[in-house]
């Protein structure tokens, strides 16, 4: 006779491959949203550092909201909002957009702190050489200020990488979503979660090592 | 030539410069002395347009510094400025510090600007520090680096804002020596300074500032030995 149909089967090598693919999705979501969020965040941080008044009436409140509302609420809220207003976006796209904006709100504050740490004397030194405002920003203020807050930025980036797990609520097969599905099938939560955790570690660890290497290089 | 006419500067209600009239000729070395808060540093900032002015005019080679239509970035390349806090760019090596502005502002090629930088670092005696980051330099070396950085733009005027005030005493000499060298080479210099020896030996003229007014100006011999103003005499008696 046929083998009995089983809904439950143990964790096999193939599942490791599923998780690896899911880890790739997590990496993709994270890299896209962190990159976009960092570029936007530096721009916002620069506006905040240039003018308290302009900054707070234009983007200050919005950034505060994104920083203060739990990410999971933002994800569900905006994903559904996108669909309600007729923007049919995939969970992946929605996840990247929302995570990106969330990242930009965190990076904005970090970047503002860095840019403000470069004082008037340093800026004047640049201007006195004939550099324009933007040249001074590009070649003096941003490199100095953003390097000073680089460790904080790494913290934000690693946080976002882990927070990308929340995109699972939208149903996109990233690490946590796939891990949950596997748990349901295998009934081996400890093993599956341990493997998924190992994948998160494997994604984060190289980033923090590379960051530490950069910091050492800049300090010398 | 730098021409300053009836210059008034306010910080809020504070009247910092109260009508300064002063001309500095090409090739001249002018030292400005006076107590802290007498407005002498502010005058330098007004000359290269880092501070706005409320009344009067500053002209550099006939171009009005504070006029709206003036391209300040271009005009500033004529005036090198050295600050009390030397403000080396910490993320760049000594060579890159000096090469930055020629490349960015004057559009020189990478190789050209490095050549200029190398020459200027040698000029100030830092040829063995080319690839060193500022954090590994002493205060005196960083200030000489700042001088080289300003010289790399081939300025016609050099403005020194208390260039030695933030230095440890044993490092003051090397910076003053570099400034002396520039003076001997015929650079037009305005030096706000507390170094009376430098002011006396190197300057063509010395100006004494008191509470936003240029109290007295004249050759070093007049200012240091035959003051016309009571206040000048009193100030010098106190700093000696």
Interface residues (C-beta under 8 A of the other chain):
Chain A: X121 X122 X124 X125 X126 X127 X128 X129 X130 X131 X132 X135 X139 X140 X143 X144 X147 X218 X220
Chain B: X45 X48 X50 X73 X74 X76 X77 X79 X80 X81 X83 X85 X87 X89 X90 X91 X100 X101 X104 X105 X106 X133 X146 X149 X150 X153
